[in-house]
Structures are given as C-alpha cells and as structure tokens.
C-alpha cells in the first residue's frame, strides 16, 4: 500500500522530472498536485509501478483520461486504491 499522503502543487513546475511512482489525488486541487498538472511534466515516464491512492477523489472519466497510460512503455503495474 502507498503511504505518501500528498504531493505539493509546485511539483508540476519540475518540467524535467523523469520518474514518478506515486500520484496522490486530493480534493483540494489548489494546494496539491492533481492529474491536470501532469500535462506540464512532458518528460515524465512512469517506471515499473504507478500507485494512485485516493482514487475516489478523481472527479470523473475526463479527469482520469488525462494520464495516457497505454503510451507508457515502462509501466509494468498500476495500483489503484478506492476508499480508506
């Protein structure tokens, strides 16, 4: 199980960030990184396992569809956690 509770909003300004293995989606999108912020991370490549806890905070298929996973050739496993 993923233990990280939040990712700061400023992480989206690290445009050369290359790897990320956890994405925490919180309700307060003004303070914390959200799925839309991933568009700015053009060099991001998910390596191995990507963990997304708190999937209940994803607002719908439009928001979830922002992450194009099929083009992530190094992603081997996707862990989604719903509920507490």
Gaussian input, Z-matrix of N, CA and C with variables (Angstrom, degrees):
# hf/3-21g

backbone

0 1
 N
 C     1     B1
 C     2     B2     1     A1
 N     3     B3     2     A2     1     D1
 C     4     B4     3     A3     2     D2
 C     5     B5     4     A4     3     D3
 N     6     B6     5     A5     4     D4
 C     7     B7     6     A6     5     D5
 C     8     B8     7     A7     6     D6
 N     9     B9     8     A8     7     D7
 C    10    B10     9     A9     8     D8
 C    11    B11    10    A10     9     D9
 N    12    B12    11    A11    10    D10
 C    13    B13    12    A12    11    D11
 C    14    B14    13    A13    12    D12
 N    15    B15    14    A14    13    D13
 C    16    B16    15    A15    14    D14
 C    17    B17    16    A16    15    D15
 N    18    B18    17    A17    16    D16
 C    19    B19    18    A18    17    D17
 C    20    B20    19    A19    18    D18
 N    21    B21    20    A20    19    D19
 C    22    B22    21    A21    20    D20
 C    23    B23    22    A22    21    D21
 N    24    B24    23    A23    22    D22
 C    25    B25    24    A24    23    D23
 C    26    B26    25    A25    24    D24
 N    27    B27    26    A26    25    D25
 C    28    B28    27    A27    26    D26
 C    29    B29    28    A28    27    D27
 N    30    B30    29    A29    28    D28
 C    31    B31    30    A30    29    D29
 C    32    B32    31    A31    30    D30
 N    33    B33    32    A32    31    D31
 C    34    B34    33    A33    32    D32
 C    35    B35    34    A34    33    D33
 N    36    B36    35    A35    34    D34
 C    37    B37    36    A36    35    D35
 C    38    B38    37    A37    36    D36
 N    39    B39    38    A38    37    D37
 C    40    B40    39    A39    38    D38
 C    41    B41    40    A40    39    D39
 N    42    B42    41    A41    40    D40
 C    43    B43    42    A42    41    D41
 C    44    B44    43    A43    42    D42
 N    45    B45    44    A44    43    D43
 C    46    B46    45    A45    44    D44
 C    47    B47    46    A46    45    D45
 N    48    B48    47    A47    46    D46
 C    49    B49    48    A48    47    D47
 C    50    B50    49    A49    48    D48
 N    51    B51    50    A50    49    D49
 C    52    B52    51    A51    50    D50
 C    53    B53    52    A52    51    D51
 N    54    B54    53    A53    52    D52
 C    55    B55    54    A54    53    D53
 C    56    B56    55    A55    54    D54
 N    57    B57    56    A56    55    D55
 C    58    B58    57    A57    56    D56
 C    59    B59    58    A58    57    D57
 N    60    B60    59    A59    58    D58
 C    61    B61    60    A60    59    D59
 C    62    B62    61    A61    60    D60
 N    63    B63    62    A62    61    D61
 C    64    B64    63    A63    62    D62
 C    65    B65    64    A64    63    D63
 N    66    B66    65    A65    64    D64
 C    67    B67    66    A66    65    D65
 C    68    B68    67    A67    66    D66
 N    69    B69    68    A68    67    D67
 C    70    B70    69    A69    68    D68
 C    71    B71    70    A70    69    D69
 N    72    B72    71    A71    70    D70
 C    73    B73    72    A72    71    D71
 C    74    B74    73    A73    72    D72
 N    75    B75    74    A74    73    D73
 C    76    B76    75    A75    74    D74
 C    77    B77    76    A76    75    D75
 N    78    B78    77    A77    76    D76
 C    79    B79    78    A78    77    D77
 C    80    B80    79    A79    78    D78
 N    81    B81    80    A80    79    D79
 C    82    B82    81    A81    80    D80
 C    83    B83    82    A82    81    D81
 N    84    B84    83    A83    82    D82
 C    85    B85    84    A84    83    D83
 C    86    B86    85    A85    84    D84
 N    87    B87    86    A86    85    D85
 C    88    B88    87    A87    86    D86
 C    89    B89    88    A88    87    D87
 N    90    B90    89    A89    88    D88
 C    91    B91    90    A90    89    D89
 C    92    B92    91    A91    90    D90
 N    93    B93    92    A92    91    D91
 C    94    B94    93    A93    92    D92
 C    95    B95    94    A94    93    D93
 N    96    B96    95    A95    94    D94
 C    97    B97    96    A96    95    D95
 C    98    B98    97    A97    96    D96
 N    99    B99    98    A98    97    D97
 C   100   B100    99    A99    98    D98
 C   101   B101   100   A100    99    D99
 N   102   B102   101   A101   100   D100
 C   103   B103   102   A102   101   D101
 C   104   B104   103   A103   102   D102
 N   105   B105   104   A104   103   D103
 C   106   B106   105   A105   104   D104
 C   107   B107   106   A106   105   D105
 N   108   B108   107   A107   106   D106
 C   109   B109   108   A108   107   D107
 C   110   B110   109   A109   108   D108
 N   111   B111   110   A110   109   D109
 C   112   B112   111   A111   110   D110
 C   113   B113   112   A112   111   D111
 N   114   B114   113   A113   112   D112
 C   115   B115   114   A114   113   D113
 C   116   B116   115   A115   114   D114
 N   117   B117   116   A116   115   D115
 C   118   B118   117   A117   116   D116
 C   119   B119   118   A118   117   D117
 N   120   B120   119   A119   118   D118
 C   121   B121   120   A120   119   D119
 C   122   B122   121   A121   120   D120
 N   123   B123   122   A122   121   D121
 C   124   B124   123   A123   122   D122
 C   125   B125   124   A124   123   D123
 N   126   B126   125   A125   124   D124
 C   127   B127   126   A126   125   D125
 C   128   B128   127   A127   126   D126
 N   129   B129   128   A128   127   D127
 C   130   B130   129   A129   128   D128
 C   131   B131   130   A130   129   D129
 N   132   B132   131   A131   130   D130
 C   133   B133   132   A132   131   D131
 C   134   B134   133   A133   132   D132
 N   135   B135   134   A134   133   D133
 C   136   B136   135   A135   134   D134
 C   137   B137   136   A136   135   D135
 N   138   B138   137   A137   136   D136
 C   139   B139   138   A138   137   D137
 C   140   B140   139   A139   138   D138
 N   141   B141   140   A140   139   D139
 C   142   B142   141   A141   140   D140
 C   143   B143   142   A142   141   D141
 N   144   B144   143   A143   142   D142
 C   145   B145   144   A144   143   D143
 C   146   B146   145   A145   144   D144
 N   147   B147   146   A146   145   D145
 C   148   B148   147   A147   146   D146
 C   149   B149   148   A148   147   D147
 N   150   B150   149   A149   148   D148
 C   151   B151   150   A150   149   D149
 C   152   B152   151   A151   150   D150
 N   153   B153   152   A152   151   D151
 C   154   B154   153   A153   152   D152
 C   155   B155   154   A154   153   D153
 N   156   B156   155   A155   154   D154
 C   157   B157   156   A156   155   D155
 C   158   B158   157   A157   156   D156
 N   159   B159   158   A158   157   D157
 C   160   B160   159   A159   158   D158
 C   161   B161   160   A160   159   D159
 N   162   B162   161   A161   160   D160
 C   163   B163   162   A162   161   D161
 C   164   B164   163   A163   162   D162
 N   165   B165   164   A164   163   D163
 C   166   B166   165   A165   164   D164
 C   167   B167   166   A166   165   D165
 N   168   B168   167   A167   166   D166
 C   169   B169   168   A168   167   D167
 C   170   B170   169   A169   168   D168
 N   171   B171   170   A170   169   D169
 C   172   B172   171   A171   170   D170
 C   173   B173   172   A172   171   D171
 N   174   B174   173   A173   172   D172
 C   175   B175   174   A174   173   D173
 C   176   B176   175   A175   174   D174
 N   177   B177   176   A176   175   D175
 C   178   B178   177   A177   176   D176
 C   179   B179   178   A178   177   D177
 N   180   B180   179   A179   178   D178
 C   181   B181   180   A180   179   D179
 C   182   B182   181   A181   180   D180
 N   183   B183   182   A182   181   D181
 C   184   B184   183   A183   182   D182
 C   185   B185   184   A184   183   D183
 N   186   B186   185   A185   184   D184
 C   187   B187   186   A186   185   D185
 C   188   B188   187   A187   186   D186
 N   189   B189   188   A188   187   D187
 C   190   B190   189   A189   188   D188
 C   191   B191   190   A190   189   D189
 N   192   B192   191   A191   190   D190
 C   193   B193   192   A192   191   D191
 C   194   B194   193   A193   192   D192
 N   195   B195   194   A194   193   D193
 C   196   B196   195   A195   194   D194
 C   197   B197   196   A196   195   D195
 N   198   B198   197   A197   196   D196
 C   199   B199   198   A198   197   D197
 C   200   B200   199   A199   198   D198
 N   201   B201   200   A200   199   D199
 C   202   B202   201   A201   200   D200
 C   203   B203   202   A202   201   D201
 N   204   B204   203   A203   202   D202
 C   205   B205   204   A204   203   D203
 C   206   B206   205   A205   204   D204
 N   207   B207   206   A206   205   D205
 C   208   B208   207   A207   206   D206
 C   209   B209   208   A208   207   D207
 N   210   B210   209   A209   208   D208
 C   211   B211   210   A210   209   D209
 C   212   B212   211   A211   210   D210
 N   213   B213   212   A212   211   D211
 C   214   B214   213   A213   212   D212
 C   215   B215   214   A214   213   D213
 N   216   B216   215   A215   214   D214
 C   217   B217   216   A216   215   D215
 C   218   B218   217   A217   216   D216
 N   219   B219   218   A218   217   D217
 C   220   B220   219   A219   218   D218
 C   221   B221   220   A220   219   D219
 N   222   B222   221   A221   220   D220
 C   223   B223   222   A222   221   D221
 C   224   B224   223   A223   222   D222
 N   225   B225   224   A224   223   D223
 C   226   B226   225   A225   224   D224
 C   227   B227   226   A226   225   D225
 N   228   B228   227   A227   226   D226
 C   229   B229   228   A228   227   D227
 C   230   B230   229   A229   228   D228
 N   231   B231   230   A230   229   D229
 C   232   B232   231   A231   230   D230
 C   233   B233   232   A232   231   D231
 N   234   B234   233   A233   232   D232
 C   235   B235   234   A234   233   D233
 C   236   B236   235   A235   234   D234
 N   237   B237   236   A236   235   D235
 C   238   B238   237   A237   236   D236
 C   239   B239   238   A238   237   D237
 N   240   B240   239   A239   238   D238
 C   241   B241   240   A240   239   D239
 C   242   B242   241   A241   240   D240
 N   243   B243   242   A242   241   D241
 C   244   B244   243   A243   242   D242
 C   245   B245   244   A244   243   D243
 N   246   B246   245   A245   244   D244
 C   247   B247   246   A246   245   D245
 C   248   B248   247   A247   246   D246
 N   249   B249   248   A248   247   D247
 C   250   B250   249   A249   248   D248
 C   251   B251   250   A250   249   D249

   B1=1.4615
   B2=1.5187
   B3=1.2971
   B4=1.4607
   B5=1.5256
   B6=1.3268
   B7=1.4576
   B8=1.5208
   B9=1.3083
   B10=1.4594
   B11=1.5236
   B12=1.3231
   B13=1.4642
   B14=1.5251
   B15=1.3304
   B16=1.4631
   B17=1.5240
   B18=1.3108
   B19=1.4606
   B20=1.5176
   B21=1.3280
   B22=1.4605
   B23=1.5258
   B24=1.3115
   B25=1.4628
   B26=1.5311
   B27=1.3282
   B28=1.4558
   B29=1.5135
   B30=1.3182
   B31=1.4588
   B32=1.5273
   B33=1.3079
   B34=1.4565
   B35=1.5175
   B36=1.3319
   B37=1.4661
   B38=1.5239
   B39=1.3146
   B40=1.4677
   B41=1.5250
   B42=1.3104
   B43=1.4653
   B44=1.5225
   B45=1.3220
   B46=1.4621
   B47=1.5251
   B48=1.3356
   B49=1.4622
   B50=1.5202
   B51=1.3237
   B52=1.4599
   B53=1.5196
   B54=1.3215
   B55=1.4638
   B56=1.5219
   B57=1.3119
   B58=1.4547
   B59=1.5183
   B60=1.3323
   B61=1.4602
   B62=1.5207
   B63=1.3216
   B64=1.4606
   B65=1.5208
   B66=1.3081
   B67=1.4533
   B68=1.5179
   B69=1.3098
   B70=1.4597
   B71=1.5234
   B72=1.3284
   B73=1.4585
   B74=1.5273
   B75=1.3234
   B76=1.4621
   B77=1.5218
   B78=1.3161
   B79=1.4616
   B80=1.5250
   B81=1.3183
   B82=1.4662
   B83=1.5262
   B84=1.3190
   B85=1.4570
   B86=1.5288
   B87=1.3184
   B88=1.4652
   B89=1.5242
   B90=1.3281
   B91=1.4655
   B92=1.5201
   B93=1.3252
   B94=1.4596
   B95=1.5243
   B96=1.3128
   B97=1.4621
   B98=1.5232
   B99=1.3117
   B100=1.4601
   B101=1.5260
   B102=1.2940
   B103=1.4658
   B104=1.5267
   B105=1.3111
   B106=1.4704
   B107=1.5262
   B108=1.3295
   B109=1.4665
   B110=1.5249
   B111=1.3159
   B112=1.4660
   B113=1.5244
   B114=1.3177
   B115=1.4735
   B116=1.5210
   B117=1.3337
   B118=1.4655
   B119=1.5245
   B120=1.3097
   B121=1.4655
   B122=1.5219
   B123=1.3159
   B124=1.4637
   B125=1.5243
   B126=1.3268
   B127=1.4614
   B128=1.5234
   B129=1.3281
   B130=1.4620
   B131=1.5203
   B132=1.3108
   B133=1.4624
   B134=1.5185
   B135=1.3135
   B136=1.4580
   B137=1.5196
   B138=1.3251
   B139=1.4652
   B140=1.5208
   B141=1.2995
   B142=1.4613
   B143=1.5090
   B144=1.3275
   B145=1.4591
   B146=1.5222
   B147=1.3163
   B148=1.4598
   B149=1.5171
   B150=1.3129
   B151=1.4581
   B152=1.5225
   B153=1.3286
   B154=1.4622
   B155=1.5264
   B156=1.3569
   B157=1.4671
   B158=1.5267
   B159=1.3091
   B160=1.4705
   B161=1.5221
   B162=1.3209
   B163=1.4698
   B164=1.5218
   B165=1.3214
   B166=1.4605
   B167=1.5217
   B168=1.3401
   B169=1.4625
   B170=1.5258
   B171=1.3219
   B172=1.4640
   B173=1.5234
   B174=1.3116
   B175=1.4659
   B176=1.5251
   B177=1.2850
   B178=1.4521
   B179=1.5094
   B180=1.3459
   B181=1.4638
   B182=1.5222
   B183=1.3290
   B184=1.4660
   B185=1.5189
   B186=1.3187
   B187=1.4593
   B188=1.5261
   B189=1.2995
   B190=1.4635
   B191=1.5236
   B192=1.3223
   B193=1.4552
   B194=1.5153
   B195=1.3187
   B196=1.4633
   B197=1.5206
   B198=1.3142
   B199=1.4655
   B200=1.5244
   B201=1.3040
   B202=1.4613
   B203=1.5278
   B204=1.3076
   B205=1.4596
   B206=1.5271
   B207=1.3167
   B208=1.4614
   B209=1.5275
   B210=1.3293
   B211=1.4636
   B212=1.5292
   B213=1.3149
   B214=1.4730
   B215=1.5190
   B216=1.3173
   B217=1.4644
   B218=1.5229
   B219=1.3455
   B220=1.4620
   B221=1.5279
   B222=1.3231
   B223=1.4581
   B224=1.5247
   B225=1.3265
   B226=1.4594
   B227=1.5253
   B228=1.3273
   B229=1.4639
   B230=1.5302
   B231=1.3292
   B232=1.4563
   B233=1.5192
   B234=1.3374
   B235=1.4672
   B236=1.5186
   B237=1.3287
   B238=1.4625
   B239=1.5210
   B240=1.3153
   B241=1.4652
   B242=1.5205
   B243=1.3272
   B244=1.4576
   B245=1.5181
   B246=1.3047
   B247=1.4642
   B248=1.5067
   B249=1.3001
   B250=1.4724
   B251=1.5076
   A1=109.50
   A2=116.84
   A3=122.80
   A4=109.64
   A5=116.35
   A6=119.14
   A7=113.57
   A8=119.11
   A9=121.78
   A10=109.28
   A11=117.33
   A12=121.30
   A13=114.23
   A14=118.02
   A15=119.83
   A16=110.78
   A17=115.78
   A18=122.98
   A19=106.90
   A20=118.69
   A21=120.29
   A22=112.08
   A23=115.77
   A24=122.58
   A25=111.57
   A26=118.35
   A27=122.42
   A28=114.01
   A29=118.04
   A30=121.36
   A31=110.78
   A32=117.08
   A33=121.75
   A34=113.75
   A35=117.65
   A36=121.37
   A37=112.23
   A38=117.62
   A39=121.10
   A40=107.88
   A41=116.68
   A42=121.47
   A43=113.69
   A44=118.64
   A45=120.65
   A46=112.76
   A47=117.31
   A48=120.98
   A49=108.90
   A50=117.01
   A51=120.21
   A52=114.02
   A53=118.60
   A54=119.18
   A55=110.98
   A56=115.05
   A57=123.18
   A58=106.15
   A59=117.05
   A60=118.38
   A61=113.05
   A62=116.79
   A63=120.44
   A64=108.84
   A65=115.96
   A66=121.70
   A67=107.09
   A68=116.85
   A69=122.02
   A70=107.86
   A71=117.00
   A72=122.31
   A73=107.73
   A74=116.38
   A75=121.29
   A76=110.32
   A77=116.38
   A78=120.43
   A79=112.35
   A80=118.33
   A81=122.17
   A82=109.96
   A83=116.70
   A84=121.50
   A85=112.89
   A86=118.05
   A87=120.77
   A88=111.42
   A89=117.41
   A90=121.64
   A91=114.04
   A92=116.89
   A93=119.73
   A94=111.45
   A95=115.32
   A96=122.21
   A97=110.28
   A98=117.17
   A99=120.36
   A100=109.42
   A101=116.44
   A102=120.72
   A103=112.40
   A104=117.84
   A105=120.51
   A106=112.17
   A107=117.09
   A108=120.73
   A109=111.80
   A110=117.84
   A111=120.45
   A112=112.17
   A113=117.89
   A114=120.48
   A115=111.55
   A116=117.14
   A117=121.13
   A118=111.75
   A119=116.99
   A120=121.03
   A121=109.27
   A122=116.42
   A123=121.65
   A124=113.77
   A125=118.71
   A126=121.06
   A127=112.46
   A128=116.41
   A129=120.05
   A130=111.46
   A131=115.33
   A132=122.13
   A133=107.05
   A134=116.25
   A135=119.67
   A136=108.15
   A137=116.62
   A138=122.30
   A139=109.71
   A140=118.30
   A141=120.98
   A142=112.17
   A143=117.05
   A144=123.04
   A145=111.28
   A146=116.43
   A147=122.03
   A148=107.25
   A149=116.54
   A150=122.75
   A151=109.18
   A152=116.73
   A153=121.30
   A154=108.06
   A155=116.48
   A156=119.18
   A157=109.33
   A158=117.11
   A159=121.51
   A160=112.08
   A161=117.44
   A162=120.27
   A163=112.08
   A164=116.98
   A165=119.36
   A166=111.83
   A167=118.35
   A168=121.42
   A169=113.18
   A170=118.49
   A171=121.32
   A172=106.52
   A173=116.86
   A174=121.12
   A175=115.03
   A176=119.12
   A177=119.62
   A178=111.65
   A179=116.70
   A180=120.68
   A181=113.64
   A182=118.23
   A183=119.73
   A184=110.91
   A185=116.30
   A186=119.96
   A187=110.37
   A188=117.67
   A189=121.27
   A190=111.29
   A191=117.80
   A192=121.84
   A193=114.30
   A194=117.67
   A195=120.93
   A196=111.03
   A197=116.63
   A198=119.44
   A199=107.13
   A200=117.20
   A201=121.91
   A202=106.99
   A203=116.44
   A204=119.72
   A205=113.06
   A206=118.07
   A207=118.61
   A208=112.43
   A209=117.67
   A210=120.03
   A211=112.57
   A212=117.76
   A213=122.11
   A214=108.80
   A215=116.67
   A216=121.37
   A217=114.09
   A218=118.28
   A219=120.46
   A220=113.00
   A221=117.05
   A222=120.39
   A223=108.79
   A224=115.91
   A225=121.67
   A226=110.79
   A227=116.16
   A228=120.14
   A229=109.37
   A230=116.07
   A231=122.49
   A232=108.14
   A233=116.92
   A234=122.35
   A235=108.74
   A236=116.56
   A237=122.53
   A238=108.23
   A239=116.72
   A240=121.06
   A241=109.23
   A242=115.53
   A243=122.57
   A244=108.46
   A245=116.90
   A246=120.54
   A247=111.81
   A248=115.32
   A249=121.39
   A250=110.88
   D1=142.32
   D2=178.17
   D3=-72.66
   D4=141.64
   D5=-178.45
   D6=-113.17
   D7=-12.39
   D8=179.20
   D9=-67.81
   D10=135.90
   D11=-175.15
   D12=-99.16
   D13=-22.90
   D14=-177.98
   D15=-162.68
   D16=157.06
   D17=172.36
   D18=-122.81
   D19=130.07
   D20=-177.34
   D21=-66.43
   D22=146.64
   D23=179.94
   D24=-55.67
   D25=-36.25
   D26=-178.46
   D27=-62.80
   D28=-15.43
   D29=178.42
   D30=-59.05
   D31=-29.86
   D32=178.69
   D33=-65.06
   D34=-17.71
   D35=177.98
   D36=-84.60
   D37=-6.07
   D38=176.71
   D39=-83.71
   D40=73.19
   D41=-170.89
   D42=-64.75
   D43=-17.04
   D44=178.26
   D45=-98.89
   D46=8.47
   D47=177.06
   D48=-57.64
   D49=129.14
   D50=-174.39
   D51=-105.57
   D52=-29.81
   D53=-179.23
   D54=-131.24
   D55=148.99
   D56=177.13
   D57=-154.10
   D58=127.89
   D59=-178.20
   D60=-114.27
   D61=0.06
   D62=175.75
   D63=-144.06
   D64=141.04
   D65=176.18
   D66=-132.46
   D67=113.35
   D68=-179.17
   D69=-98.98
   D70=122.69
   D71=-179.71
   D72=-106.35
   D73=109.63
   D74=-179.99
   D75=-105.32
   D76=161.97
   D77=-179.88
   D78=-66.13
   D79=-35.57
   D80=-178.31
   D81=-83.07
   D82=89.59
   D83=-175.93
   D84=-77.92
   D85=-9.21
   D86=177.67
   D87=-77.50
   D88=-31.27
   D89=-176.51
   D90=-98.86
   D91=-27.45
   D92=-171.39
   D93=-122.03
   D94=156.64
   D95=178.46
   D96=-58.76
   D97=139.70
   D98=176.15
   D99=-132.59
   D100=177.92
   D101=-174.89
   D102=-60.12
   D103=-36.84
   D104=-179.80
   D105=-64.86
   D106=-29.46
   D107=178.42
   D108=-64.60
   D109=-20.92
   D110=-178.97
   D111=-65.76
   D112=-21.91
   D113=178.42
   D114=-60.63
   D115=-30.73
   D116=-179.50
   D117=-76.28
   D118=-18.72
   D119=-176.65
   D120=-91.98
   D121=71.63
   D122=-171.71
   D123=-68.28
   D124=-23.02
   D125=-179.87
   D126=-93.78
   D127=0.78
   D128=-173.89
   D129=-66.83
   D130=130.17
   D131=175.34
   D132=-130.43
   D133=123.77
   D134=177.52
   D135=-77.42
   D136=127.82
   D137=-176.89
   D138=-110.15
   D139=126.35
   D140=174.95
   D141=69.75
   D142=-103.60
   D143=-175.83
   D144=-109.16
   D145=134.38
   D146=171.03
   D147=-112.73
   D148=127.20
   D149=-179.12
   D150=-111.57
   D151=126.25
   D152=175.97
   D153=-123.71
   D154=93.92
   D155=174.79
   D156=-79.87
   D157=166.92
   D158=177.43
   D159=60.81
   D160=41.18
   D161=179.11
   D162=-62.87
   D163=-17.45
   D164=178.19
   D165=-65.54
   D166=-15.96
   D167=178.31
   D168=-87.05
   D169=-5.61
   D170=174.43
   D171=-72.39
   D172=128.90
   D173=-169.97
   D174=-80.01
   D175=-10.10
   D176=178.91
   D177=157.99
   D178=179.30
   D179=-176.37
   D180=-62.36
   D181=-30.64
   D182=178.59
   D183=-64.09
   D184=-42.43
   D185=179.48
   D186=-71.27
   D187=-42.33
   D188=-179.55
   D189=-65.08
   D190=-32.10
   D191=-178.23
   D192=-71.09
   D193=-7.10
   D194=179.92
   D195=-64.85
   D196=-34.16
   D197=178.61
   D198=-85.56
   D199=110.37
   D200=178.23
   D201=-86.64
   D202=97.80
   D203=-173.63
   D204=-82.74
   D205=-27.21
   D206=-175.19
   D207=-66.12
   D208=-22.03
   D209=178.46
   D210=-88.97
   D211=-0.42
   D212=-179.86
   D213=-89.00
   D214=89.59
   D215=-171.86
   D216=-68.93
   D217=-18.89
   D218=-179.34
   D219=-96.98
   D220=0.06
   D221=178.54
   D222=-80.11
   D223=118.30
   D224=-176.72
   D225=-102.12
   D226=-33.30
   D227=-174.12
   D228=-143.54
   D229=141.40
   D230=177.43
   D231=-124.19
   D232=119.43
   D233=178.11
   D234=-106.88
   D235=119.36
   D236=177.35
   D237=-115.28
   D238=132.37
   D239=-179.54
   D240=-121.80
   D241=124.77
   D242=178.61
   D243=-111.34
   D244=139.76
   D245=179.43
   D246=81.53
   D247=-169.32
   D248=-176.31
   D249=-97.90

